[in-house]
């Protein structure tokens, strides 16, 4: 039977923490479409775990201030059902901190579980 080295245990720990937090984020992402969910991923490099997702996850997390959306390539803005004109004054969106919530509420247990699974 091969001995497990600390390095492989540590790598398993880091991978497990990254994978588990990604699973939590996917469960709690506040949108119905699967595009953002499918983009949530993790990688490890040395002792660093990187969580990534499409940029608009940041806008969900922190909200947006009121802003103007202007037409770029077309004559008018449209969602495919309605026409809105050459510009829309968007009221902004409230923050929906699904990332911070997952890290604050789930990460301690994720770390504990992966410590037990990989490092003890």
DOSEDO-13893 format. One record per residue: residue in one letter; residue number from 1; x negated, y negated, z of N, C-alpha, C in turn. Coordinates in nm, 4 decimals. Layout:
<atoms>
  type  seq       n_x       n_y       n_z      ca_x      ca_y      ca_z       c_x       c_y       c_z
     a  NUM         X         Y         Z         X         Y         Z         X         Y         Z
...
</atoms>
This chain:
<atoms>
  type  seq       n_x       n_y       n_z      ca_x      ca_y      ca_z       c_x       c_y       c_z
     x    1   -0.0844    0.1185    0.0000    0.0000    0.0000    0.0000   -0.0886   -0.1245    0.0000
     x    2   -0.0605   -0.2188   -0.0892   -0.1419   -0.3393   -0.1005   -0.1086   -0.4357    0.0115
     x    3   -0.2130   -0.5026    0.0613   -0.1924   -0.6054    0.1627   -0.1449   -0.7332    0.0967
     x    4   -0.0520   -0.7992    0.1602   -0.0053   -0.9270    0.1091   -0.0961   -1.0357    0.1643
     x    5   -0.1485   -1.1200    0.0783   -0.2360   -1.2268    0.1236   -0.1527   -1.3455    0.1691
     x    6   -0.2157   -1.4318    0.2482   -0.1460   -1.5519    0.2921   -0.1092   -1.6381    0.1714
     x    7   -0.1981   -1.6443    0.0732   -0.1714   -1.7267   -0.0440   -0.0448   -1.6808   -0.1157
     x    8   -0.0291   -1.5511   -0.1368    0.0916   -1.5042   -0.2045    0.2150   -1.5247   -0.1164
     x    9    0.1983   -1.5116    0.0150    0.3100   -1.5390    0.1060    0.3485   -1.6862    0.1005
     x   10    0.2467   -1.7732    0.0998    0.2716   -1.9177    0.0950    0.3396   -1.9551   -0.0370
     x   11    0.2909   -1.8980   -0.1484    0.3534   -1.9251   -0.2777    0.4984   -1.8768   -0.2796
     x   12    0.5246   -1.7615   -0.2198    0.6617   -1.7113   -0.2099    0.7482   -1.8028   -0.1259
     x   13    0.6907   -1.8553   -0.0174    0.7615   -1.9500    0.0689    0.7996   -2.0752   -0.0098
     x   14    0.7016   -2.1345   -0.0784    0.7279   -2.2570   -0.1543    0.8315   -2.2330   -0.2638
     x   15    0.8169   -2.1218   -0.3365    0.9137   -2.0891   -0.4414    1.0527   -2.0699   -0.3809
     x   16    1.0609   -2.0000   -0.2684    1.1894   -1.9747   -0.2034    1.2576   -2.1022   -0.1571
     x   17    1.1799   -2.1935   -0.0970    1.2374   -2.3211   -0.0525    1.2895   -2.3987   -0.1733
     x   18    1.2086   -2.4065   -0.2795    1.2517   -2.4775   -0.3999    1.3764   -2.4173   -0.4603
     x   19    1.3782   -2.2860   -0.4711    1.4934   -2.2161   -0.5289    1.6190   -2.2369   -0.4443
     x   20    1.6055   -2.2274   -0.3137    1.7225   -2.2413   -0.2258    1.7784   -2.3837   -0.2270
     x   21    1.6903   -2.4844   -0.2317    1.7418   -2.6224   -0.2343    1.8071   -2.6504   -0.3694
     x   22    1.7521   -2.5951   -0.4772    1.8165   -2.6091   -0.6084    1.9563   -2.5477   -0.6041
     x   23    1.9705   -2.4300   -0.5446    2.1020   -2.3663   -0.5343    2.2008   -2.4538   -0.4577
     x   24    2.1551   -2.5189   -0.3513    2.2418   -2.6091   -0.2747    2.2835   -2.7291   -0.3585
     x   25    2.1887   -2.7863   -0.4312    2.2205   -2.9018   -0.5149    2.3212   -2.8646   -0.6237
     x   26    2.3030   -2.7492   -0.6846    2.3951   -2.7034   -0.7893    2.5357   -2.6859   -0.7314
     x   27    2.5451   -2.6350   -0.6086    2.6770   -2.6152   -0.5458    2.7460   -2.7471   -0.5138
     x   28    2.6675   -2.8520   -0.4854    2.7272   -2.9755   -0.4355    2.7233   -3.0922   -0.5334
     x   29    2.6701   -3.0718   -0.6540    2.6645   -3.1815   -0.7508    2.8065   -3.2308   -0.7793
     x   30    2.8300   -3.3627   -0.7713    2.9673   -3.4137   -0.7751    3.0216   -3.4407   -0.9150
     x   31    2.9931   -3.3552   -1.0108    3.0493   -3.3714   -1.1457    3.1026   -3.2375   -1.1930
     x   32    3.2008   -3.2420   -1.2807    3.2635   -3.1199   -1.3290    3.1856   -3.0528   -1.4417
     x   33    3.1200   -3.1314   -1.5246    3.0498   -3.0750   -1.6393    2.9227   -3.0039   -1.5938
     x   34    2.8795   -2.9052   -1.6688    2.7654   -2.8243   -1.6294    2.6300   -2.8777   -1.6714
     x   35    2.6268   -2.9902   -1.7442    2.5000   -3.0407   -1.7961    2.4032   -3.0769   -1.6842
     x   36    2.4493   -3.1525   -1.5869    2.3619   -3.1913   -1.4752    2.3248   -3.0692   -1.3923
     x   37    2.4227   -2.9841   -1.3629    2.3954   -2.8621   -1.2861    2.2873   -2.7789   -1.3533
     x   38    2.2996   -2.7617   -1.4840    2.2038   -2.6791   -1.5580    2.0644   -2.7412   -1.5613
     x   39    2.0561   -2.8720   -1.5423    1.9260   -2.9388   -1.5489    1.8498   -2.9348   -1.4170
     x   40    1.9154   -2.9007   -1.3073    1.8491   -2.9019   -1.1766    1.7524   -2.7847   -1.1696
     x   41    1.6268   -2.8161   -1.1423    1.5213   -2.7157   -1.1475    1.4156   -2.7474   -1.0432
     x   42    1.3253   -2.6550   -1.0228    1.2131   -2.6802   -0.9320    1.0870   -2.6178   -0.9890
     x   43    0.9751   -2.6721   -0.9439    0.8450   -2.6153   -0.9776    0.7527   -2.6380   -0.8585
     x   44    0.6481   -2.5597   -0.8524    0.5477   -2.5772   -0.7480    0.4125   -2.6000   -0.8129
     x   45    0.3330   -2.6827   -0.7481    0.1965   -2.7094   -0.7917    0.1141   -2.7294   -0.6652
     x   46    0.0339   -2.6303   -0.6326   -0.0370   -2.6355   -0.5046    0.0635   -2.6278   -0.3915
     x   47    0.0590   -2.7255   -0.3019    0.1512   -2.7297   -0.1879    0.2704   -2.8210   -0.2128
     x   48    0.2928   -2.8583   -0.3368    0.3992   -2.9533   -0.3692    0.5134   -2.8817   -0.4409
     x   49    0.6347   -2.9065   -0.3920    0.7558   -2.8584   -0.4586    0.8186   -2.9792   -0.5269
     x   50    0.8434   -2.9694   -0.6550    0.9068   -3.0772   -0.7300    1.0465   -3.0314   -0.7709
     x   51    1.1458   -3.1129   -0.7367    1.2835   -3.0893   -0.7775    1.3129   -3.1882   -0.8896
     x   52    1.3672   -3.1402   -1.0002    1.3965   -3.2295   -1.1123    1.5384   -3.2069   -1.1619
     x   53    1.5894   -3.3101   -1.2281    1.7220   -3.3043   -1.2901    1.7326   -3.4188   -1.3890
     x   54    1.8380   -3.4196   -1.4679    1.8609   -3.5293   -1.5606    1.8676   -3.6617   -1.4855
     x   55    1.8290   -3.7673   -1.5540    1.8188   -3.8988   -1.4909    1.9499   -3.9469   -1.4290
     x   56    2.0635   -3.9087   -1.4872    2.1874   -3.9638   -1.4339    2.2226   -3.9069   -1.2959
     x   57    2.1505   -3.8047   -1.2496    2.1662   -3.7609   -1.1111    2.1329   -3.8734   -1.0141
     x   58    2.0361   -3.9572   -1.0515    1.9973   -4.0719   -0.9686    2.1125   -4.1719   -0.9579
     x   59    2.1860   -4.1909   -1.0684    2.2974   -4.2864   -1.0663    2.4131   -4.2344   -0.9809
     x   60    2.4323   -4.1030   -0.9791    2.5320   -4.0452   -0.8891    2.4882   -4.0624   -0.7444
     x   61    2.3627   -4.0336   -0.7178    2.3088   -4.0393   -0.5817    2.3168   -4.1803   -0.5221
     x   62    2.2722   -4.2802   -0.5980    2.2592   -4.4156   -0.5441    2.3677   -4.5120   -0.5918
     x   63    2.4516   -4.4684   -0.6854    2.5536   -4.5567   -0.7392    2.4931   -4.6536   -0.8399
     x   64    2.5791   -4.7368   -0.8971    2.5336   -4.8374   -0.9929    2.6013   -4.9698   -0.9610
     x   65    2.5322   -5.0807   -0.9845    2.5972   -5.2107   -0.9688    2.6880   -5.2369   -1.0892
     x   66    2.7734   -5.3375   -1.0796    2.8518   -5.3740   -1.1983    2.7562   -5.4049   -1.3142
     x   67    2.7954   -5.3637   -1.4358    2.7077   -5.3852   -1.5507    2.7900   -5.3898   -1.6788
     x   68    2.7273   -5.4396   -1.7827    2.7933   -5.4498   -1.9124    2.7400   -5.3382   -2.0018
     x   69    2.8311   -5.2678   -2.0669    2.7956   -5.1661   -2.1657    2.8267   -5.2266   -2.3026
     x   70    2.7238   -5.2358   -2.3868    2.7410   -5.2952   -2.5202    2.7261   -5.1886   -2.6280
     x   71    2.7950   -5.2111   -2.7377    2.7872   -5.1216   -2.8516    2.6445   -5.1230   -2.9074
     x   72    2.5956   -5.0077   -2.9543    2.4603   -4.9994   -3.0112    2.4666   -4.9674   -3.1599
     x   73    2.5132   -4.8489   -3.1939    2.5084   -4.8022   -3.3326    2.6434   -4.8057   -3.4038
     x   74    2.7491   -4.8325   -3.3329    2.8838   -4.8285   -3.3907    2.9422   -4.9702   -3.3899
     x   75    3.0629   -4.9817   -3.4429    3.1298   -5.1126   -3.4433    3.2024   -5.1402   -3.3116
     x   76    3.2541   -5.0322   -3.2499    3.3249   -5.0468   -3.1224    3.2890   -4.9314   -3.0303
     x   77    3.3064   -4.9530   -2.8996    3.2881   -4.8465   -2.8013    3.4137   -4.7603   -2.7982
     x   78    3.3949   -4.6284   -2.7879    3.5077   -4.5361   -2.7851    3.4678   -4.4122   -2.7070
     x   79    3.5657   -4.3530   -2.6391    3.5432   -4.2242   -2.5727    3.5998   -4.1099   -2.6557
     x   80    3.6367   -4.1384   -2.7815    3.6959   -4.0383   -2.8683    3.8480   -4.0413   -2.8658
     x   81    3.9053   -4.1029   -2.7634    4.0510   -4.1126   -2.7517    4.0974   -4.2581   -2.7606
     x   82    4.0201   -4.3467   -2.6974    4.0564   -4.4884   -2.6911    3.9411   -4.5728   -2.7439
     x   83    3.9749   -4.6923   -2.7935    3.8739   -4.7869   -2.8372    3.8681   -4.9003   -2.7354
     x   84    3.7463   -4.9474   -2.7054    3.7299   -5.0449   -2.5979    3.6759   -5.1800   -2.6438
     x   85    3.6315   -5.1925   -2.7669    3.5756   -5.3188   -2.8138    3.4238   -5.3114   -2.8218
     x   86    3.3609   -5.4276   -2.8358    3.2152   -5.4318   -2.8529    3.1399   -5.4239   -2.7202
     x   87    3.2068   -5.4546   -2.6090    3.1427   -5.4428   -2.4790    3.2467   -5.4155   -2.3710
     x   88    3.2002   -5.3533   -2.2655    3.2857   -5.3205   -2.1516    3.2165   -5.3703   -2.0259
     x   89    3.2915   -5.4361   -1.9395    3.2392   -5.4797   -1.8101    3.2694   -5.3680   -1.7089
     x   90    3.1704   -5.2836   -1.6868    3.1876   -5.1690   -1.5969    3.1796   -5.2176   -1.4522
     x   91    3.2702   -5.1743   -1.3660    3.2696   -5.2231   -1.2277    3.1602   -5.1623   -1.1404
     x   92    3.0867   -5.0666   -1.1926    2.9853   -4.9981   -1.1114    3.0457   -4.8756   -1.0458
     x   93    2.9612   -4.7992   -0.9796    3.0080   -4.6783   -0.9108    2.9530   -4.6746   -0.7693
     x   94    3.0298   -4.6140   -0.6823    2.9841   -4.5970   -0.5440    2.8822   -4.4841   -0.5371
     x   95    2.7883   -4.4919   -0.4434    2.6918   -4.3818   -0.4260    2.7624   -4.2537   -0.3830
     x   96    2.7106   -4.1427   -0.4278    2.7570   -4.0109   -0.3860    2.6304   -3.9299   -0.3531
     x   97    2.5782   -3.9470   -0.2321    2.4445   -3.8955   -0.1981    2.4377   -3.7435   -0.1781
     x   98    2.4593   -3.6694   -0.2851    2.4555   -3.5231   -0.2754    2.3131   -3.4713   -0.2541
     x   99    2.2124   -3.5411   -0.3034    2.0741   -3.4965   -0.2866    2.0305   -3.5173   -0.1414
     x  100    2.0472   -3.6398   -0.0914    2.0090   -3.6680    0.0475    2.0862   -3.5806    0.1450
     x  101    2.2143   -3.5591    0.1181    2.2951   -3.4755    0.2070    2.2416   -3.3331    0.2114
     x  102    2.2077   -3.2777    0.0950    2.1527   -3.1412    0.0916    2.0212   -3.1338    0.1677
     x  103    1.9352   -3.2326    0.1479    1.8067   -3.2310    0.2179    1.8242   -3.2480    0.3681
     x  104    1.9127   -3.3367    0.4097    1.9318   -3.3609    0.5526    2.0030   -3.2458    0.6234
     x  105    2.1006   -3.1849    0.5572    2.1816   -3.0838    0.6260    2.1374   -2.9403    0.5993
     x  106    2.0811   -2.9125    0.4832    2.0494   -2.7744    0.4456    1.9014   -2.7399    0.4512
     x  107    1.8137   -2.8383    0.4289    1.6709   -2.8084    0.4200    1.6125   -2.7469    0.5476
     x  108    1.6479   -2.7943    0.6675    1.5904   -2.7298    0.7869    1.6176   -2.5787    0.7930
     x  109    1.7402   -2.5373    0.7622    1.7749   -2.3944    0.7632    1.7058   -2.3199    0.6491
     x  110    1.6941   -2.3838    0.5351    1.6242   -2.3239    0.4215    1.4786   -2.2971    0.4580
     x  111    1.4154   -2.3932    0.5209    1.2747   -2.3760    0.5636    1.2647   -2.2636    0.6662
     x  112    1.3552   -2.2631    0.7620    1.3550   -2.1576    0.8644    1.3719   -2.0190    0.8024
     x  113    1.4687   -2.0060    0.7135    1.4940   -1.8770    0.6491    1.3750   -1.8305    0.5665
     x  114    1.3134   -1.9222    0.4928    1.1991   -1.8844    0.4095    1.0736   -1.8595    0.4915
     x  115    1.0612   -1.9236    0.6056    0.9501   -1.8940    0.6961    0.9618   -1.7509    0.7456
     x  116    1.0818   -1.7134    0.7877    1.1068   -1.5768    0.8343    1.0832   -1.4757    0.7216
     x  117    1.1314   -1.5069    0.6052    1.1231   -1.4155    0.4907    0.9798   -1.3983    0.4389
     x  118    0.9007   -1.5066    0.4368    0.7721   -1.5018    0.3670    0.6482   -1.5162    0.4552
     x  119    0.6610   -1.5782    0.5718    0.5402   -1.6124    0.6475    0.5258   -1.5398    0.7802
     x  120    0.6237   -1.4608    0.8206    0.6104   -1.3910    0.9491    0.5734   -1.2466    0.9284
</atoms>
